[in-house]
Amino acid sequence: MTAFDGTHAGRRRWALATVLLTLGVAVLDSSATNVALPSIAATLRANPSHAIWVINAFQLAQLVALLPLAALGEIHGYRRVYLGGVVTFALASLGCGLAESLPQLALARLAQGVGSAGILSVNLALIRHIVPRDRLGRTIGMNAMVVAIASTIGPSYAGLVLGFASWPWLFALNVPLCALSFMVGVRNLPQTTRAARRYDWVEALTTATTVGLTVMTLVAVGQGLALTAIAAFAVAAMAAMTLLLRRMSYHAAPMLPLDLLRTGAFGLTVATSVASFAAQMMALTALPFLFHDGFGFSPGLIGLVMAPWPLTLAVAAPLAGRLADSIPASWLCASGLAILAVGLLTLGHLPDHPAIWDIGWRMAVCGAGFGLFQTPNNRALVLAAPASRSGAASGMMSTARLFGQSMGAAVVALLLRLVPETGPMLAIVAAGAFAALGALLSLLRPRGSAEHQ
């Protein structure tokens, strides 16, 4: 067995278990916190509009830290970055639980986002070193299934905890799970080959600044800020990008992996990922508005009719993982995104008074299509990079996902502001267009290229 064909069989299950457990905790925390926002605002006597920074601080910190931490993993070992992320996430969760004001909670959530980035930035890089190549697809499918399940049960989990305890317990319960994951990880996670280069802290800061300003530009557009504010963010983002490109010209393996993005397979796979996650976020953000304002559904009923999407995704993802080990990713991903586009098109043609079944089967089609796409695309992204650049590929995968989601949320916010009555339906149509674009980009990928051992 080669160094990059999986860990020893006796440790493989434990290593994989700790990676999946921590991923599940991070995703569960993210989805559950949304439900707790009203309780947090009331307890801390904060304006509800200000309480949204409990979410924003986490997401922004996570996004700007992903690529620098992925590069740190390549140089100092994925195991170290992962375990450091687990410890940071646990301590920050404790800080969240002990926070006595909104600023304290936002700062703790900022640290929690950095910890989550440490976990997510090397997630697939570690999996590539844990399992043999011929089992990579099905394992990435399990990874996607964990994300789908954690996202699905997050709101219910939050409701259960808040029914018996106060919101700080949502964060405090992360600590023992992270402690368990850390102890198992220390004993079983593999040591990986380290890149023979120094870590460039200036490049890390410039990369984080560029990503952060780009996302803030999207947020400013979506929130309808003044044109001067949008222009200021955009100019600052372009200036940061110019400095970053100049800095990266001195590196053979830059943090923003232009060396990989220039290759057809990797670049198109990232573009496919951005388009698909933008489509998903547009739909999942716009549909609750359509169901509530257009059909008069209660919040509980909205949660019920939306559940088939993540549930069918959780079923389809591992099945797609098995197929991905033998069928070209370009065809699987294009098929999945075409199914997603069809599902979104049918959601755009709901009857005036739809039954639960009318919505449910359409949501199931969307979830199945996205599940068929996600696992093969993630596998292709990892294997389109050399093993020595697994960290960059893993970090870029999470960055593409979060950037696509930020873009999708900004588009929905813009449409809801400009055309509030027809905005949700227009957003669903736009989501279908992005899904179709993703399918086209996937078909343009060269078959069987750049999948390094």
VEXDREN-2710 file (C-alpha; in Angstrom, 1 decimal):
% VEXDREN-2710
k/r/px/py/pz
1/MET/0.0/0.0/0.0
2/THR/1.4/3.4/-1.0
3/ALA/1.5/6.4/1.3
4/PHE/-1.5/7.8/-0.6
5/ASP/-3.6/4.7/-0.8
6/GLY/-5.2/4.8/2.6
7/THR/-4.2/4.3/6.2
8/HIS/-3.7/1.0/7.9
9/ALA/-7.0/-1.0/7.9
10/GLY/-7.1/-1.2/11.7
11/ARG/-7.0/2.6/12.1
12/ARG/-9.0/3.5/9.0
13/ARG/-12.5/3.2/10.5
14/TRP/-11.5/5.2/13.6
15/ALA/-9.8/7.9/11.5
16/LEU/-12.8/8.2/9.2
17/ALA/-15.2/8.2/12.2
18/THR/-13.5/11.2/13.8
19/VAL/-13.5/13.2/10.5
20/LEU/-17.2/12.5/9.9
21/LEU/-18.1/13.2/13.6
22/THR/-16.5/16.6/13.7
23/LEU/-17.9/17.5/10.3
24/GLY/-21.4/16.6/11.5
25/VAL/-20.9/18.7/14.7
26/ALA/-19.8/21.7/12.7
27/VAL/-22.7/21.5/10.3
28/LEU/-25.2/20.8/13.0
29/ASP/-24.1/23.8/15.0
30/SER/-24.4/26.0/11.9
31/SER/-27.9/25.0/11.1
32/ALA/-29.1/24.9/14.7
33/THR/-27.9/28.4/15.5
34/ASN/-30.3/30.0/13.0
35/VAL/-33.3/28.7/14.9
36/ALA/-31.9/30.0/18.2
37/LEU/-31.5/33.6/16.9
38/PRO/-34.8/34.9/18.4
39/SER/-33.9/33.4/21.8
40/ILE/-30.4/34.9/21.7
41/ALA/-31.7/38.3/20.8
42/ALA/-34.3/38.3/23.6
43/THR/-31.9/37.0/26.2
44/LEU/-29.1/39.4/25.4
45/ARG/-31.6/42.3/24.8
46/ALA/-30.2/42.8/21.3
47/ASN/-31.9/44.2/18.3
48/PRO/-32.9/41.2/16.1
49/SER/-31.3/42.9/13.0
50/HIS/-28.1/43.1/15.0
51/ALA/-28.4/39.5/16.2
52/ILE/-27.8/38.4/12.6
53/TRP/-24.1/39.0/13.2
54/VAL/-24.1/35.8/15.2
55/ILE/-24.5/34.1/11.8
56/ASN/-22.5/36.6/9.7
57/ALA/-19.4/36.5/12.0
58/PHE/-19.2/32.7/11.7
59/GLN/-19.6/32.6/8.0
60/LEU/-17.2/35.4/7.2
61/ALA/-14.5/34.0/9.4
62/GLN/-15.0/30.6/8.0
63/LEU/-14.7/31.8/4.4
64/VAL/-11.7/34.0/4.8
65/ALA/-9.7/31.4/6.7
66/LEU/-10.3/28.3/4.5
67/LEU/-7.5/28.8/1.9
68/PRO/-4.8/30.0/4.3
69/LEU/-5.5/27.1/6.6
70/ALA/-5.5/24.7/3.6
71/ALA/-2.1/25.9/2.7
72/LEU/-1.0/25.6/6.3
73/GLY/-2.1/21.9/6.2
74/GLU/0.0/21.3/3.1
75/ILE/3.1/22.7/4.8
76/HIS/2.7/21.5/8.4
77/GLY/0.4/18.5/8.0
78/TYR/-3.3/18.1/7.6
79/ARG/-3.6/16.3/10.9
80/ARG/-2.2/19.3/12.8
81/VAL/-4.6/21.8/11.1
82/TYR/-7.6/19.5/11.7
83/LEU/-6.8/18.9/15.3
84/GLY/-6.1/22.6/15.8
85/GLY/-9.5/23.3/14.2
86/VAL/-11.2/20.9/16.6
87/VAL/-9.6/22.5/19.7
88/THR/-10.4/26.0/18.4
89/PHE/-14.0/25.1/17.6
90/ALA/-14.5/23.5/21.1
91/LEU/-13.0/26.4/23.0
92/ALA/-15.0/28.9/20.9
93/SER/-18.2/26.9/21.5
94/LEU/-17.5/27.2/25.3
95/GLY/-17.0/30.9/24.8
96/CYS/-20.3/31.2/23.0
97/GLY/-22.1/29.4/25.8
98/LEU/-20.5/31.8/28.4
99/ALA/-21.1/35.0/26.4
100/GLU/-23.1/37.7/28.3
101/SER/-23.5/40.2/25.5
102/LEU/-24.0/40.2/21.7
103/PRO/-20.5/41.5/21.0
104/GLN/-18.9/38.8/23.1
105/LEU/-21.0/36.2/21.4
106/ALA/-20.1/37.6/17.9
107/LEU/-16.4/37.4/18.8
108/ALA/-16.8/33.9/20.0
109/ARG/-18.6/33.0/16.8
110/LEU/-15.8/34.6/14.9
111/ALA/-13.3/32.2/16.6
112/GLN/-15.7/29.3/16.0
113/GLY/-15.7/30.1/12.3
114/VAL/-11.9/29.9/12.2
115/GLY/-12.1/26.5/14.0
116/SER/-14.7/25.3/11.5
117/ALA/-12.5/26.4/8.7
118/GLY/-9.6/24.4/10.2
119/ILE/-11.9/21.3/10.0
120/LEU/-13.4/21.9/6.6
121/SER/-10.2/23.1/4.9
122/VAL/-8.5/19.7/5.2
123/ASN/-11.6/17.5/5.3
124/LEU/-11.3/15.9/1.9
125/ALA/-7.5/16.0/2.0
126/LEU/-7.5/13.8/5.1
127/ILE/-10.1/11.5/3.5
128/ARG/-7.9/11.1/0.5
129/HIS/-5.1/9.9/2.8
130/ILE/-7.4/7.7/4.9
131/VAL/-9.2/5.5/2.4
132/PRO/-7.9/3.7/-0.7
133/ARG/-8.4/5.3/-4.1
134/ASP/-11.0/2.7/-5.2
135/ARG/-13.2/3.6/-2.2
136/LEU/-12.8/7.4/-2.4
137/GLY/-16.1/8.0/-4.2
138/ARG/-18.3/6.1/-1.7
139/THR/-16.5/7.7/1.2
140/ILE/-17.0/11.2/-0.2
141/GLY/-20.6/10.1/-0.6
142/MET/-20.7/9.3/3.1
143/ASN/-19.2/12.8/3.8
144/ALA/-22.0/14.4/1.8
145/MET/-24.6/12.2/3.5
146/VAL/-23.4/13.4/7.0
147/VAL/-23.7/17.1/5.8
148/ALA/-27.2/16.5/4.5
149/ILE/-28.4/14.7/7.7
150/ALA/-26.8/17.3/10.0
151/SER/-28.4/20.1/8.0
152/THR/-31.8/18.3/8.1
153/ILE/-31.9/17.6/11.8
154/GLY/-30.3/20.9/12.9
155/PRO/-33.5/22.9/13.3
156/SER/-35.3/19.9/15.1
157/TYR/-32.2/19.4/17.3
158/ALA/-32.3/23.1/18.2
159/GLY/-36.0/23.0/19.0
160/LEU/-35.5/20.0/21.2
161/VAL/-32.6/21.6/23.2
162/LEU/-34.4/24.9/23.5
163/GLY/-37.5/23.1/24.8
164/PHE/-35.6/21.9/27.8
165/ALA/-32.7/24.3/28.2
166/SER/-31.5/27.8/27.3
167/TRP/-29.6/28.6/24.1
168/PRO/-26.0/28.5/25.6
169/TRP/-26.5/24.7/25.8
170/LEU/-26.6/24.5/22.0
171/PHE/-22.9/25.5/22.0
172/ALA/-21.9/23.8/25.2
173/LEU/-22.9/20.4/23.9
174/ASN/-20.3/20.7/21.1
175/VAL/-17.5/20.5/23.7
176/PRO/-17.7/16.9/24.7
177/LEU/-18.2/15.7/21.1
178/CYS/-15.2/17.7/20.0
179/ALA/-13.2/16.3/22.9
180/LEU/-14.1/12.8/21.8
181/SER/-13.2/13.5/18.2
182/PHE/-9.8/15.0/19.3
183/MET/-8.9/12.0/21.4
184/VAL/-9.8/9.5/18.6
185/GLY/-8.0/11.7/16.0
186/VAL/-4.8/12.0/17.9
187/ARG/-4.5/8.2/18.0
188/ASN/-5.7/7.4/14.5
189/LEU/-5.3/10.2/11.9
190/PRO/-2.5/9.7/9.5
191/GLN/0.7/11.7/9.2
192/THR/0.9/13.2/5.7
193/THR/3.8/14.3/3.5
194/ARG/4.6/17.9/4.1
195/ALA/5.4/20.4/1.3
196/ALA/9.0/21.7/1.4
197/ARG/8.2/25.4/1.4
198/ARG/7.7/28.2/4.0
199/TYR/4.4/29.5/5.0
200/ASP/3.9/33.1/3.6
201/TRP/1.9/35.0/6.2
202/VAL/1.7/38.1/3.9
203/GLU/0.1/36.0/1.2
204/ALA/-2.3/34.5/3.8
205/LEU/-3.4/37.9/5.0
206/THR/-3.9/39.2/1.4
207/THR/-5.8/36.0/0.4
208/ALA/-8.1/36.4/3.4
209/THR/-8.6/40.1/2.7
210/THR/-9.4/39.5/-1.0
211/VAL/-12.0/36.8/-0.2
212/GLY/-13.6/38.8/2.6
213/LEU/-13.9/42.0/0.5
214/THR/-15.3/40.0/-2.5
215/VAL/-18.0/38.5/-0.3
216/MET/-18.8/41.8/1.4
217/THR/-19.3/43.3/-2.1
218/LEU/-21.9/40.6/-2.8
219/VAL/-23.6/41.2/0.6
220/ALA/-23.6/45.0/-0.1
221/VAL/-25.3/44.4/-3.5
222/GLY/-27.9/42.1/-2.0
223/GLN/-28.7/44.3/0.9
224/GLY/-29.1/47.3/-1.4
225/LEU/-26.5/49.5/0.2
226/ALA/-25.7/52.9/-1.3
227/LEU/-23.8/52.7/-4.6
228/THR/-20.9/54.5/-3.0
229/ALA/-20.6/51.7/-0.4
230/ILE/-20.8/49.0/-3.1
231/ALA/-18.2/50.8/-5.2
232/ALA/-15.9/51.1/-2.2
233/PHE/-16.1/47.4/-1.4
234/ALA/-15.6/46.5/-5.1
235/VAL/-12.6/48.8/-5.5
236/ALA/-11.0/47.5/-2.3
237/ALA/-11.6/43.9/-3.4
238/MET/-9.9/44.6/-6.8
239/ALA/-7.0/46.3/-5.1
240/ALA/-6.5/43.4/-2.7
241/MET/-6.7/41.0/-5.7
242/THR/-4.1/43.0/-7.6
243/LEU/-1.7/42.7/-4.6
244/LEU/-2.5/39.0/-4.2
245/LEU/-1.7/38.3/-7.8
246/ARG/1.6/40.1/-7.5
247/ARG/2.4/38.2/-4.4
248/MET/1.4/34.8/-5.9
249/SER/3.7/35.3/-8.9
250/TYR/6.6/34.4/-6.6
251/HIS/5.1/31.1/-5.5
252/ALA/4.8/27.8/-7.4
253/ALA/1.9/26.7/-5.1
254/PRO/-0.1/29.8/-4.2
255/MET/-2.9/29.7/-1.6
256/LEU/-5.5/30.8/-4.1
257/PRO/-4.5/27.8/-6.3
258/LEU/-4.2/29.5/-9.7
259/ASP/-1.8/26.7/-10.7
260/LEU/-4.7/24.3/-10.4
261/LEU/-7.4/26.6/-11.7
262/ARG/-5.5/27.1/-14.9
263/THR/-6.0/23.4/-15.7
264/GLY/-9.2/22.6/-17.5
265/ALA/-10.4/19.8/-15.2
266/PHE/-9.9/21.6/-11.9
267/GLY/-11.0/25.0/-13.1
268/LEU/-14.2/23.8/-14.7
269/THR/-15.0/21.6/-11.6
270/VAL/-14.7/24.6/-9.4
271/ALA/-16.9/26.7/-11.7
272/THR/-19.5/23.9/-11.7
273/SER/-19.4/23.9/-7.9
274/VAL/-20.0/27.6/-7.7
275/ALA/-22.9/27.6/-10.1
276/SER/-24.6/24.6/-8.4
277/PHE/-24.3/25.9/-4.9
278/ALA/-25.6/29.3/-6.0
279/ALA/-28.6/27.5/-7.5
280/GLN/-29.2/25.5/-4.3
281/MET/-28.9/28.6/-2.1
282/MET/-31.3/30.6/-4.3
283/ALA/-33.9/27.9/-4.2
284/LEU/-33.6/27.2/-0.4
285/THR/-33.7/30.9/0.4
286/ALA/-36.6/31.8/-2.0
287/LEU/-38.9/28.9/-1.4
288/PRO/-39.8/29.7/2.3
289/PHE/-40.9/33.2/1.1
290/LEU/-42.9/31.6/-1.7
291/PHE/-44.6/29.1/0.6
292/HIS/-45.3/31.7/3.4
293/ASP/-46.3/34.8/1.4
294/GLY/-47.7/33.0/-1.7
295/PHE/-49.4/30.0/-0.2
296/GLY/-49.9/31.1/3.4
297/PHE/-48.1/28.1/4.9
298/SER/-47.1/28.1/8.6
299/PRO/-43.4/27.8/9.6
300/GLY/-44.0/24.2/10.7
301/LEU/-45.6/23.3/7.4
302/ILE/-42.8/25.0/5.5
303/GLY/-40.2/22.9/7.3
304/LEU/-42.3/19.8/6.5
305/VAL/-42.6/20.4/2.7
306/MET/-38.9/21.3/2.4
307/ALA/-37.7/18.2/4.2
308/PRO/-37.7/15.9/1.1
309/TRP/-34.8/17.9/-0.5
310/PRO/-32.1/17.1/2.2
311/LEU/-33.6/13.7/2.8
312/THR/-33.3/12.5/-0.8
313/LEU/-29.9/14.2/-1.0
314/ALA/-28.8/12.1/1.9
315/VAL/-29.9/8.9/0.1
316/ALA/-28.6/9.9/-3.3
317/ALA/-25.1/11.1/-2.2
318/PRO/-23.7/7.7/-1.1
319/LEU/-25.2/6.0/-4.1
320/ALA/-23.6/8.6/-6.4
321/GLY/-20.3/7.9/-4.6
322/ARG/-20.4/4.3/-5.6
323/LEU/-21.2/5.2/-9.2
324/ALA/-18.4/7.9/-9.2
325/ASP/-15.7/5.2/-8.8
326/SER/-16.6/3.8/-12.2
327/ILE/-18.5/6.4/-14.2
328/PRO/-17.0/9.7/-15.5
329/ALA/-17.8/12.6/-13.2
330/SER/-18.6/15.0/-16.0
331/TRP/-21.6/12.8/-17.0
332/LEU/-22.8/12.1/-13.5
333/CYS/-22.6/15.8/-12.5
334/ALA/-24.3/17.0/-15.6
335/SER/-27.1/14.5/-15.2
336/GLY/-27.6/15.5/-11.5
337/LEU/-27.7/19.2/-12.3
338/ALA/-30.0/18.6/-15.2
339/ILE/-32.4/16.8/-12.8
340/LEU/-32.0/19.7/-10.4
341/ALA/-32.9/22.2/-13.1
342/VAL/-36.0/20.1/-14.1
343/GLY/-37.0/20.0/-10.4
344/LEU/-36.7/23.7/-10.0
345/LEU/-38.6/24.2/-13.3
346/THR/-41.5/22.2/-11.9
347/LEU/-41.4/24.2/-8.6
348/GLY/-41.8/27.3/-10.7
349/HIS/-45.0/25.9/-12.2
350/LEU/-46.9/24.9/-9.0
351/PRO/-50.7/25.2/-9.0
352/ASP/-52.3/28.1/-7.2
353/HIS/-53.3/25.9/-4.3
354/PRO/-50.7/23.1/-4.1
355/ALA/-51.2/20.0/-2.0
356/ILE/-48.3/18.8/0.2
357/TRP/-47.6/16.0/-2.3
358/ASP/-47.4/18.5/-5.2
359/ILE/-44.5/20.2/-3.5
360/GLY/-43.0/17.1/-1.8
361/TRP/-42.2/15.2/-5.0
362/ARG/-40.7/18.3/-6.7
363/MET/-38.5/18.9/-3.7
364/ALA/-37.4/15.2/-3.8
365/VAL/-36.4/15.5/-7.4
366/CYS/-34.3/18.5/-6.6
367/GLY/-32.6/16.8/-3.7
368/ALA/-31.9/13.6/-5.7
369/GLY/-30.4/15.7/-8.5
370/PHE/-28.2/17.7/-6.2
371/GLY/-27.1/14.5/-4.4
372/LEU/-26.2/12.8/-7.8
373/PHE/-24.0/15.9/-8.6
374/GLN/-22.3/16.7/-5.3
375/THR/-20.3/13.5/-4.5
376/PRO/-18.8/12.9/-8.1
377/ASN/-18.0/16.6/-8.3
378/ASN/-16.1/16.6/-4.9
379/ARG/-14.3/13.4/-5.9
380/ALA/-13.3/15.0/-9.3
381/LEU/-12.1/18.1/-7.6
382/VAL/-9.8/16.2/-5.2
383/LEU/-8.4/13.9/-7.9
384/ALA/-7.9/16.8/-10.4
385/ALA/-5.0/18.0/-8.1
386/PRO/-1.8/16.2/-7.4
387/ALA/-1.6/14.5/-4.0
388/SER/0.8/17.1/-2.8
389/ARG/-1.9/19.8/-3.4
390/SER/-4.7/17.9/-1.7
391/GLY/-5.0/20.7/0.8
392/ALA/-5.5/23.4/-1.8
393/ALA/-8.1/21.2/-3.5
394/SER/-10.0/20.6/-0.2
395/GLY/-9.9/24.3/0.7
396/MET/-11.0/25.3/-2.7
397/MET/-13.9/22.9/-2.6
398/SER/-15.3/24.6/0.6
399/THR/-14.5/28.1/-0.7
400/ALA/-16.4/27.4/-3.9
401/ARG/-19.3/26.1/-1.9
402/LEU/-19.5/29.1/0.4
403/PHE/-18.8/31.6/-2.4
404/GLY/-21.6/30.1/-4.5
405/GLN/-24.0/30.2/-1.5
406/SER/-23.0/33.9/-0.8
407/MET/-23.7/34.7/-4.5
408/GLY/-27.1/32.9/-4.4
409/ALA/-28.2/34.6/-1.2
410/ALA/-27.2/38.0/-2.7
411/VAL/-29.3/37.4/-5.8
412/VAL/-32.3/36.4/-3.8
413/ALA/-31.9/39.5/-1.5
414/LEU/-31.6/41.7/-4.5
415/LEU/-34.8/40.3/-6.2
416/LEU/-36.8/40.4/-3.0
417/ARG/-35.9/44.1/-2.6
418/LEU/-36.5/45.1/-6.2
419/VAL/-39.6/43.0/-7.0
420/PRO/-41.0/41.7/-3.7
421/GLU/-44.2/40.2/-5.1
422/THR/-42.5/38.1/-7.9
423/GLY/-39.0/38.0/-6.4
424/PRO/-39.3/34.4/-4.9
425/MET/-40.5/33.0/-8.2
426/LEU/-37.9/34.8/-10.2
427/ALA/-35.2/33.5/-7.9
428/ILE/-36.4/30.0/-8.5
429/VAL/-36.2/30.5/-12.2
430/ALA/-32.7/32.0/-11.8
431/ALA/-31.7/29.0/-9.7
432/GLY/-32.8/26.7/-12.6
433/ALA/-30.7/28.7/-15.0
434/PHE/-27.7/28.4/-12.7
435/ALA/-28.2/24.6/-12.4
436/ALA/-28.4/24.4/-16.2
437/LEU/-25.2/26.4/-16.5
438/GLY/-23.5/24.0/-14.1
439/ALA/-24.6/21.1/-16.2
440/LEU/-23.1/22.7/-19.3
441/LEU/-19.8/23.5/-17.5
442/SER/-19.6/19.9/-16.3
443/LEU/-19.9/18.5/-19.8
444/LEU/-17.1/20.8/-20.9
445/ARG/-14.7/19.0/-18.5
446/PRO/-12.2/16.7/-20.2
447/ARG/-12.9/13.1/-19.3
448/GLY/-10.3/11.2/-17.3
449/SER/-7.9/14.1/-17.1
450/ALA/-5.7/15.1/-14.3
451/GLU/-6.7/12.4/-11.8
452/HIS/-3.3/11.9/-10.1
453/GLN/-2.4/9.0/-8.0
END
